Amino acid sequence: MVDWLPGERIGLARPPRNREELEDLLGQEYDLAVSLLTDEDEPGVFENIEALHHALAQRSKKLVRLPVPSGRPPSVEEGMALLHMIDEALKKGGRVLIMCGRAWGRSACLAAGYLVLRGWSAEEALRLVEQEALRRGEKPPGEEQKPFPHMVEKALKRQGACA
């Protein structure tokens, strides 16, 4: 199932675990799909992660794969590159899907990083994704993942792009 963040065109998802989730995921089109899945992640109804990526590529104008181990955030460098791709797709009016093993860990931290890129504070962005996760009955990002929006904020300050 794809969980869309309010006021944004960013959807967070995990590998579909049943037919309903599969239909929801593949019943939509995305301008950009970002997969943070590794081969160690559970592929859901798919035979393996590669088969899931193939299905996502069919529904997306562009699929970007950055394997990030479960419980971890992407590196600042790789994360910033992804954030700029997300920003470009959204500025063109597109929709972006971010996928990880449970939707509200690695994906939520990347989405929070995007909000920081758009001018939110790291604390505001984390609060939003944590509230959205809890509202849906999901576990919010883990302690090892939470520093990512703060790292984005620091990187932007170093670049002079964030007030």
Secondary structure, DSSP 8 states (H G I E B T S, - for coil): --EE-TTSSEEEE----SHHHHHHHHTS-BSEEEE---TTS--TTSSSHHHHHHHHHHHBS-EEE----TT----HHHHHHHHHHHHHHHHTT--EEEE-SSSSSHHHHHHHHHHHHTT--HHHHHHHHHHHHHHTT-----TTTTHHHHHHHHHHHHHT---
